[in-house]
Amino acid sequence: MRAAIAAAEVDPDLDVAVVSKVYPMRSHTVAAEGGMAGVVKDNDSFENHIYDTISGSDWLADQDAVEEFVKEAPGELIQLEHWGCPWSREPDGRISVRPFGGMQIERTWYAADKTGFHVLHSLFQTSLKYNNITRYDEWFAAELLVGDGRCQGVVAIEQRTGEVHGIVGGATIMCTGGGGQVFKFTTNASIKTGDGMALAYRAGVALKDMEFVQYHPTGLLGSGILITEATRGEGGVLLNKDGQRYLQDHDLGEPLDVTDPEHPQTRTMELGPRDRLSQAFIREEEAGNVLVGPQGSYVHLDIRHLGEEVIDTRLPFVRELARNYAGVDPVHEMIPVRPVVHYMMGGIDTGIDAATSLPGLYAAGECACVSINGANRLGSNSLTELLVFGLRAGHNAAGFALKHEISDKGALEAQVVTVKKRIASFMDKGHGGDERIAVLKNEMAETMEEGVGIFRQEGSMRRTCDRLGELRARFENVKLDDTVLRHNTELRAALELDFLLDVAQSVAFSAIARQESRGSHQRTDFPARNDERYLKHSLAYRTDGEPQIEYGDVTITRWPPADRVYGN
Ligand SMILES: Cc1cc2nc3c(=O)[nH]c(=O)nc-3n(C[C@H](O)[C@H](O)[C@H](O)COP(=O)(O)OP(=O)(O)OC[C@H]3O[C@@H](n4cnc5c(N)ncnc54)[C@H](O)[C@@H]3O)c2cc1C
């Protein structure tokens, strides 16, 4: 939406198409709760936000990209206010900010705990003002159109009818979100199947830093629904089975001095980086210190001390979710939580201008890897990233489109025909396959959890890589029961699984190749960070067999690699 508005503003004669497989308001962004980061208070500085982001990324972020991101963020947040976003405020009317994990200072803007909902609505209603934006709601992009060595649009299925169309364009921007569905227990909506990543990957663009998968420490037991970090930002604490704040026993990135009640870490340990908090859970589990129930092991998130009024004003959605999906009222009871797959730091390799290596193809948002998140994203940087890099993608793609006519129409038409044939082959009753989509998806998610979960090591990762190869082969025999084209959700699930398998392979193969521990990538067989060999972005390229892994440089400008710290 942000990219579309930016592109539409470049030239009113440009025709901007927004293609979305769901009605845009149902995009995963709507589920974001906690808020978005941007320097606004006098006690904060760009320098602080830059340092937190780089340190949080375990030095894998590109520092030029982080610097521009941080500097452009406040302007975008104010712009969003002008477009109607109802930011929560202080009693004196100024913007209110809340603390978030891994940030030294409170800098997360929020709209209660429904930030994503309000952001998406503000952008959507603004986009309606532009007559040159046309929406293709519930159209599914199945392939990129490539001709003359550049991207010239997408092949899309109009889901209502099942018809296949070529949507041509001088430039194309992927804003297709993440792919958390490659894992079993995830906060990610079922539509987050990494489609855009796989589409770019198939067109020869590298997927960057895919081994870095973020676990959020507080997913609601059972469903995996996110209990936002804002809950801890407001003062929530994590307790093990003995009712102890167990984080004090774990290394969260800074020497602990918990005997001193005034030490900031006694207040902020729950706001340590997400990767460290998730790892601490596994260590507690190994030590037998967590609770165990029919839905697996968990710990408690306690916000009872905040009181009903604070909970209802600042965390109303958390109360609603805990009541509806775990049957506990956080005003009186503790919330059962455990780590859950939440976000992919990796994605389509782009430069700071949002352009990919394929001319005419741009990417922004969670599907892209600029990279500002490196080996671990700080909470509340992601929504801001959508705005800053969405704007850039829109501007730059529009500039490219104005200079390039559609060409090589024969090749583009041939690709539409190829997609039609592929769909027809899925529909073919005589196809003879006997593999089920749900079974394959389940097996993929299980092997991902086993091999490339919170802690990783060579043997289990190798088994996951092999297993994914087998699943890829078995996918060719997938069987569909629904052979009617109109609104065929089974066909869509098959195409999504095809994309998921690509994403899963890029994650597993990038992980096994990186023989060090950094941020969210923790290897028990290589427990230390190794800057000499791996202060590098990994780049996965698709081949007919296993992905090929190469490495690219990380841009270091003013902040040489150091140990990670937070909360100081
Ligand atoms: C529960 C939850 C809470 C979060 N809370 C926060 C937070 O408080 N702060 C923060 O900074 N970040 C948060 N995040 C992360 C952040 O919300 C996401 O990274 C971000 O919203 C992703 O936005 P996006 O525009 O890249 O993708 P999405 O919002 O996922 O949108 C993707 C779009 O692409 C379309 N699409 C995908 N595939 C296709 C296809 N094949 N054909 C056509 N269209 C397609 C979809 O229809 C959709 O419109 C949270 C994430 C989750 C899951």
The ligand as an ORCA input file, in Angstrom:
! r2SCAN-3c Opt
* xyz 0 1
  C       1.046    -11.496     14.980
  C       2.120    -10.544     14.505
  C       2.378     -9.382     15.206
  C       3.375     -8.506     14.776
  N       3.585     -7.359     15.478
  C       4.502     -6.467     15.023
  C       4.689     -5.226     15.676
  O       4.022     -4.896     16.655
  N       5.620     -4.357     15.191
  C       6.370     -4.673     14.083
  O       7.186     -3.840     13.670
  N       6.197     -5.848     13.438
  C       5.280     -6.747     13.880
  N       5.125     -7.934     13.215
  C       5.823     -8.145     11.959
  C       5.144     -7.323     10.876
  O       3.784     -7.199     11.170
  C       5.278     -7.968      9.504
  O       6.621     -8.244      9.228
  C       4.737     -7.020      8.439
  O       3.438     -6.600      8.774
  C       4.751     -7.658      7.077
  O       4.162     -6.767      6.170
  P       4.266     -6.997      4.611
  O       3.579     -5.847      3.967
  O       5.655     -7.281      4.236
  O       3.431     -8.331      4.344
  P       1.927     -8.738      4.726
  O       1.250     -7.775      5.601
  O       2.003    -10.147      5.151
  O       1.196     -8.648      3.330
  C       1.526     -9.500      2.255
  C       0.614     -9.190      1.097
  O       1.044     -9.913     -0.041
  C      -0.051    -10.560     -0.634
  N       0.416    -11.799     -1.270
  C       1.233    -12.739     -0.764
  N       1.407    -13.725     -1.658
  C       0.701    -13.400     -2.759
  C       0.485    -14.011     -4.018
  N       1.013    -15.193     -4.352
  N      -0.317    -13.372     -4.907
  C      -0.896    -12.191     -4.591
  N      -0.724    -11.576     -3.421
  C       0.069    -12.166     -2.515
  C      -1.014    -10.825      0.498
  O      -2.325    -10.955     -0.009
  C      -0.836     -9.577      1.356
  O      -1.651     -8.543      0.891
  C       4.138     -8.828     13.637
  C       3.877     -9.993     12.936
  C       2.893    -10.859     13.381
  C       2.697    -12.140     12.623
*
